[in-house]
Amino acid sequence: MSGWQALPDDLPPEVRHFVEQLRRLKDRTGLSLVALGARTAYSKSSWHRYLTAGQPPPRQAVAALCRIAGLDTTDAERLGVRWELAVQAWPRPAAAPARTAEEESASGERYEDDPTLPWWDEPPAERTSGMNRLLLSAALLLVLLLLLGVAGAVASG
């Protein structure tokens, strides 16, 4: 990993190990940060923060990198466990006081929550409800077109 900038010395070992694994996985893809950003729902600057330990990546970003790198299920699950350990140990920004798990849970804010979750990673229930709305809209449009066709045929006949 000679091309990478050194990680901060005071980084917890769980975070250091995870980021090193993430860097190896990114290197394995052969993609630049720009190309990695184009292939995932996360920008070049986001990947830079994740790979320099500036910010923990969302679980979905790690899963996307695993898919792109062709990691098998077992290795992807291992990296997911390393992610969980790293997120628990990740240093909080100095400006924000550390919060308890209960406070994080109550506020709904967790590192793995990410508003940029791509549609292909949405939980099936949410994806299904969106598909149902789309099908209903298509059916209503079809009925409207049929009624207009019948009305046009009656008016011209």
N, C-alpha and C positions, 0 to 999 in steps of 0.2 A: 504494500500500500504506500509506496514511496511518493506517489503523486498527490497524496492527500495532505492537507495541513494537519499539524499535530493537534490532538484533542487536548482540552484543558487538563492540567495536572490534577485539579481538585474534583474531577468527575468521579462519581461513584463507580465502583467496578462493574456493577450490573449495566449501567448506562454505557460505559466504555466498551464492554464486550458486545452489547447489542449493536452499537453504532459501527463497530469494526465488522461485525457480521453483515450489517446492512451495506457497508461500503464494498465488501467482497462480493456480495450479491449484485450490486449495481455494476461493479467492474466486470462481472461474469456476463452481463448482458451486452457489453461492448457499446452501450449507448451513452451519448453525452447527456448532460442535464437537460438540455433543450429537447433532445429526442425523447428522453424519459418523460418529460413534461407533456410532450405531444401524445405519448402513448398511454398516459394516465390522466386522471382528473385533477392532477396536482401540478402547479407551475414549477418552472426552473428554480425560482427563488425559494419556493417551499421545499423542494428536494435539497437545495443547498443548506437550508436550515436544519433539515432532518439529518443530513450526512455530516454536518459539522457539530452536531449535538447542541445546536442553538435552540431547538424546539423538538419535542417528541412528535413523531409522525402519528397520524391517525391509524387505527388498525387497518382501515380500508386501503391506505397507501402501502402498507407493508404487504397486504394480500395482493395488491396489484403488481408490486415488484416481484413477488414470488411467482405469480403467473407468467410474467414477462420473462423471467429468468429460467422458467421451466422447472421449478422446484417440485419435487414429488410431494404428495400429501403429508407424509411423515415429517419430512424436513420443514415444510411450511408450518406444520403444527408446532414443531420445536421452536421455530423462529417466533411464532405467536406467543409461546410461553416466555421466551426471552424478552419479547416486547412487554408483556405484563409485568415482569420483574423490573424492567428498566423504567417503565412509566411510574411504578410505585416509588422508585428511588430517584427519579429525575429531579434535579434541583429546581425549585420554584424561583421565578423572577424576584429579585431583591425588593422591588417596589410593592409587591403584593404579599401580605402576610400569609403564611402557610395555613391551609384550611384542613379541617378534619374530613374524613370520608363521609361523615354524616352531613356536613355542610355542603360538600360537593354533590352528594346525592340529592339533598333538598333543593339545591339551585338548579340541578339538571346539567351542570357543567362538569364534564369529564374530558380527559384528553382524547378518548376515542370517539366522542361526539364530534361530527364534522358536518357543517351545513353543505359542503360540496360533495356529498356522497353521490357518486354517479348512479344513473338509473339501473345499470346492470348489477350493482351491488345492493340495491334496495331489498329489504326483506320481502319475501314472496307475497305476503298479505297486502302490503302497500302497492306493489306492482300490479296485483290482481285487481284491486279496486280501481286503479287508473285504467287498466285495460277494460274493465266493465263499463266505465264511463265512456270510453272511446267507442266501444261496440254499440252502446245505447245511442250515442250521437250519430253514428253511421246508420243505424236502423231508422232513426227519425228522419235523417236526410233522405234516405231511400224512399220512405213513405211519402215525404213531401214531393219528391221528384215524380213518383207515380201519380199522385193526385194532380200535379200540374200537367202531366201528360194526358191524363183522362180529361181534365178540364179543357185542354187545348183541342183534343179530338172531338169533344162534344161541341165546342164553339165553332170549329171549322166544318163540322158535318151537318 
